[in-house]
Amino acid sequence: MEIVEGKRIFNGIVIGKPYIDNKKNIEIKCYDISEDEIEDEIDRLKTAVEAAKLEIKHLKESLKGRIKKEELQILVVHKMLLEDPQFMSDIKKAVKLEKKNVEYIVRKVADKYIIMFESLYDPIYKQRALDIKDISERIIYNLVFLSSTYKELEGKILIGKELFPSELLKIYYSGIKLGGIILEYAGETSHTAILAKAMEIPTIMGVKNLFEVNWGELLILDTVSEEPRIINDPDEKTLKIYEEKAKKFKKATEEIEKSINLPSVTLDKEEIDLYINLGGRLDITEINKKNPQGIGLLRTELIYMDNDEFPSEEKQMKLYEKIAEDFGKKKPIIIRTLDIGADKNLPYYAMEPEENPSLGCRGIRFTLSNRDIFKTQLKAILRASIDNEIKIMYPMVTTVKEIRESKKLLIQCKEELKEEGIAYREEIEVGIMIEVPSVVLLAETFAKEVDFFSIGTNDLTQYILATDRFSEAVHDIYNSLDPAVLKAVDIVAQAGKKFNKKVSVCGEMAGDEIGALALMSLGIKNLSMIPSSIPKIRNLVRKIEFKKLGQLREKILESLSPKEVKEILEEYLKNL
């Protein structure tokens, strides 16, 4: 018996057989071509690329309604790369210059890009290296007519160095149910990790020297324990223990599912509103299963990413109306205005290169610098809000000036719509994302300027701790349970209470049981999260007494480390 450790991506206990995916890159030959054969090779490339685009299109269409639209944006990125003029131009030029077969050239050019991106420190660029590897292999597959089936994977635990997002989507589309995933690649924020969470597949990443392990006939994948682990070739005693653990985990999951349609109310009758974070259009069937009380964050950048140009006022208005209609007109919907920059870019708009894009022109900074784009969106929201409970929220706000400038623009939009004789909502609530320390420090000042706050704990943690949240090198520092982050949340919560302004949290922290406990102990009663997290948080809410939970506030704020905070909250959770 051997214990192998890694990083938890999605919770579960799986006992199953391993499937070792030790495939190498496709073996391709390198051979010379004549001058007359150059155009034929380029035609072959075009055919393979078009086939790859078609595969992506079919994959995307077939997964609609089965995978949330925001997860499908991975395929949009891959399509963009297939259409990237620089990448394709480099391949064509190399074919002409070197007079070699196109499979060989695709591999060579892709490797050049992969090496370049992998050498960069920023994990966002490292992810781009994986995306290029994925699409280049897809092209080569088509060039050499290689196909694969996934039947052998049914119910097994997939073990591999890395797993391309498109491959995981194909497995899902094939109707194959993976028992679990174990990968050497440690990208917790990678597209593959995002998909594994969306598909609810128990997953561990970051397993060192994976192929040096002598994998046995049976594995236990445990991502529920505090230290996630794989038990290789478990003995009879361990197997029996985990069979019992798996039963308990299944029972707990079933209990959570039973609470889906029950009210989100604590034992002492405090209502906790549970909202969902969404991107793009709505899969109403999936959402209704989770029974949320509203949309706490509608990420509109994904609507922009799904277009070939900036979407018009009319197009956006219809999309927002459709979302409201599908979701339910009486439920609140908070629309976050366009938030691009840093790791989010549009295929049809070239952002200015920056040394540190996370601190650069992003969020409201971008829209205030591009007012026509901003006004188009604001008008669309105002029009869609007539019969719907829609609110506006601005991202990455740093100064009071930004809010006041945005207010002026909103007034201009109303005046222009009035002049055009177009109906719109006159009174609409406006709030801000709290993501940077300057807004925390001036929370009371901002509370006088806006109708509500929504704390984005992902970015707030990053900026308070001066830690890149995508960086593996400082991963141990990035922690939303850090007392400094919790004190920031508390400052905002107290300002909201003082000025009677609603405060919600829409970061990943809200969808985690320990994180949700911490937030509720600070008085937060509005939590927004990915849809799959709603049932477990609702189940938690129904077990707690809100006033008693408030007694933990001083303890966690006086803690000196995230570890201390976690221990306090885990002890509380254990006693429920």
RADA-V371609 format. One record per run of one state. SS is the DSSP state (A for helix, B for strand, O for the rest). FROM is the first residue (numbers start at 1). TO is the last residue. If there is no record, write none. Layout:
ss=SS from=FROM to=TO
ss=SS from=FROM to=TO
//
This chain:
ss=O from=1 to=1
ss=B from=2 to=5
ss=O from=6 to=6
ss=B from=7 to=10
ss=O from=11 to=12
ss=B from=13 to=16
ss=O from=17 to=17
ss=B from=18 to=21
ss=O from=22 to=31
ss=B from=32 to=32
ss=O from=33 to=34
ss=A from=35 to=63
ss=B from=64 to=64
ss=O from=65 to=66
ss=B from=67 to=67
ss=O from=68 to=68
ss=A from=69 to=82
ss=O from=83 to=84
ss=A from=85 to=98
ss=O from=99 to=99
ss=B from=100 to=100
ss=O from=101 to=101
ss=A from=102 to=118
ss=O from=119 to=122
ss=A from=123 to=143
ss=O from=144 to=150
ss=A from=151 to=153
ss=O from=154 to=156
ss=B from=157 to=160
ss=O from=161 to=164
ss=A from=165 to=173
ss=O from=174 to=179
ss=B from=180 to=183
ss=O from=184 to=190
ss=A from=191 to=198
ss=O from=199 to=202
ss=B from=203 to=205
ss=O from=206 to=209
ss=A from=210 to=212
ss=O from=213 to=218
ss=B from=219 to=222
ss=O from=223 to=228
ss=B from=229 to=232
ss=O from=233 to=235
ss=A from=236 to=258
ss=O from=259 to=264
ss=B from=265 to=265
ss=O from=266 to=270
ss=B from=271 to=271
ss=O from=272 to=272
ss=B from=273 to=279
ss=O from=280 to=283
ss=A from=284 to=290
ss=O from=291 to=293
ss=B from=294 to=299
ss=O from=300 to=300
ss=A from=301 to=305
ss=O from=306 to=312
ss=A from=313 to=327
ss=O from=328 to=331
ss=B from=332 to=336
ss=O from=337 to=340
ss=B from=341 to=341
ss=O from=342 to=343
ss=B from=344 to=344
ss=O from=345 to=356
ss=A from=357 to=359
ss=O from=360 to=363
ss=A from=364 to=369
ss=O from=370 to=370
ss=A from=371 to=384
ss=O from=385 to=389
ss=B from=390 to=394
ss=O from=395 to=399
ss=A from=400 to=419
ss=O from=420 to=429
ss=B from=430 to=434
ss=O from=435 to=436
ss=A from=437 to=441
ss=O from=442 to=442
ss=A from=443 to=447
ss=O from=448 to=451
ss=B from=452 to=455
ss=O from=456 to=456
ss=A from=457 to=464
ss=O from=465 to=482
ss=A from=483 to=498
ss=O from=499 to=501
ss=B from=502 to=505
ss=O from=506 to=507
ss=A from=508 to=511
ss=O from=512 to=512
ss=A from=513 to=521
ss=O from=522 to=525
ss=B from=526 to=529
ss=O from=530 to=530
ss=A from=531 to=541
ss=O from=542 to=545
ss=A from=546 to=550
ss=O from=551 to=552
ss=A from=553 to=558
ss=O from=559 to=561
ss=A from=562 to=574
ss=O from=575 to=576
//
